[in-house]
Amino acid sequence: MTRPRPVIAIDGPAGAGKSTVAMRLAQRLGFVLVDTGALYRAVALVALERGVSWDDGVALGALGESLDLRFEAAADGPPRLFSGARDLSDAIRTPEISIGASQVSRHPAVRSALFALQRQLGRDGGVVLEGRDIGTVVFPDAETKVFLTAGAEARARRRVDDLASRGIQADLGQTLADIEARDALDSGRSVAPLRAAPDAIVLDTTELGIDAVVERLAALAGEKGPGSLG
């Protein structure tokens, strides 16, 4: 399939900087940002509120299909995620929902429900999608594939700082334990496990600032050809 503009797939574990990098890269290139992890967080949040077990794949799949999820641009910062008229953007960013997202994402029915939405959002290109299986499953034909990683302790510190910036206090030791638990869940699931695509560029961000990472990815996208950036 030839798209008028490219798809940029950014994968990696929790806390590697995917969300911030993807947002800034999309802004720089004039692309649409699709935070696929937010979709799984939304399913986990609504399931928790409605008393649906994170272990009930059938019920979660039905829930995923029923939710009217969409992104809306924000004046400053990343796009906001809505389910119907409700803005879920802040409620899905708690440590509890982070773990819940990993648990619900291991169910084939949930992934199937959200794959269709993700592919629709990126169908025509000109998008930056970030998640854990974009380059391997959702868009294996993405023109640019990147796998961001970082040491677990560095990722834990970033998560604590991010939560603090939103007025949420978190213990570093517990956050590190949560990240390691999520790594195990994401890497060990039988459906679409967390891994780098064979043709992805792997970039360790442990010692890199956000600006340096964005510069590297913008240059990488530019190498795909004169027309690749639209």
Secondary structure, DSSP 8 states (H G I E B T S, - for coil): ---SS-EEEEE--TTSSHHHHHHHHHHHHT-EEEEHHHHHHHHHHHHHHHT--TT-HHHHHHHHHH--EEEE--SSSS-EEEETTEE-TTGGGSHHHHHHHHHHHTSHHHHHHHHHHHHHHHTTS-EEEEESSIIIII-TT-SEEEEEE--HHHHHHHHHHHHHHTT----HHHHHHHHHHHHHHHHH-SSS-S---TT-EEEE-TT--HHHHHHHHHHHHHTT-TTTT-
